[in-house]
C-alpha cells in the first residue's frame, strides 16, 4: 500500500469515526434534553390538579432513571440512546397527550414540554 492510499484510508476512517462520535453525542444530548423537559413539565405548577401523583411519579422515575443511566454510561451508543428515548416516550406521551387534550391542545406548547426543538420528533 502506498503512502497516498494509506493517508486516504486513514482520512476516510477518521471522518467516519468523527461522524459516529457526533451522532453519539447528539443523540445523548437529545435524550437528556427530553428527559429534563419532561421532568420540568411534570413539576410545572400549571398542571397541578390535572395530573395525579402516580402519573407524575412515573415521569420522574423514568426521567431520573434515564439521566442516571446516561451519567453512568457516558459512552452510550446512538442506538442505546434511541432505545431509551423510545422508552421515555412510552411513559410520557400518553400522559402529556391527555394533558394537552384536556387543555384544548395548547398545554404542551405553553409549558415547553413535548419534543425538544419545537415539538418535532427527533430524526435519528
CORHU-V754371 format. One record per backbone hydrogen bond with DSSP energy under -0.5 kcal/mol. NH is the residue of the N-H (numbers start at 1). CO is the residue of the C=O. If there is no record, write none. Layout:
NH_CO ; NH_CO
This chain:
6_2 ; 7_3 ; 8_4 ; 9_5 ; 10_6 ; 11_7 ; 12_8 ; 13_9 ; 14_10 ; 15_11 ; 16_12 ; 17_13 ; 18_14 ; 19_15 ; 20_16 ; 21_17 ; 22_18 ; 23_19 ; 24_20 ; 25_21 ; 26_22 ; 27_23 ; 28_24 ; 29_25 ; 30_26 ; 31_27 ; 32_28 ; 33_29 ; 34_30 ; 35_31 ; 36_32 ; 37_33 ; 38_34 ; 39_35 ; 40_36 ; 41_37 ; 42_38 ; 43_39 ; 44_40 ; 44_41 ; 47_44 ; 48_45 ; 49_51 ; 50_47 ; 51_47 ; 56_52 ; 57_53 ; 58_54 ; 59_55 ; 60_56 ; 61_57 ; 62_58 ; 63_59 ; 64_60 ; 65_61 ; 66_62 ; 67_63 ; 68_64 ; 69_65 ; 70_66 ; 71_67 ; 72_68 ; 73_69 ; 76_73 ; 81_77 ; 82_78 ; 83_79 ; 84_80 ; 85_81 ; 86_82 ; 87_83 ; 88_84 ; 89_85 ; 90_86 ; 91_87 ; 92_88 ; 93_89 ; 95_91 ; 96_92 ; 97_93 ; 98_94 ; 99_95 ; 100_96 ; 101_97 ; 102_98 ; 103_99 ; 104_101 ; 105_100 ; 106_103 ; 110_106 ; 111_107 ; 112_108 ; 113_108 ; 118_115 ; 119_115 ; 124_122
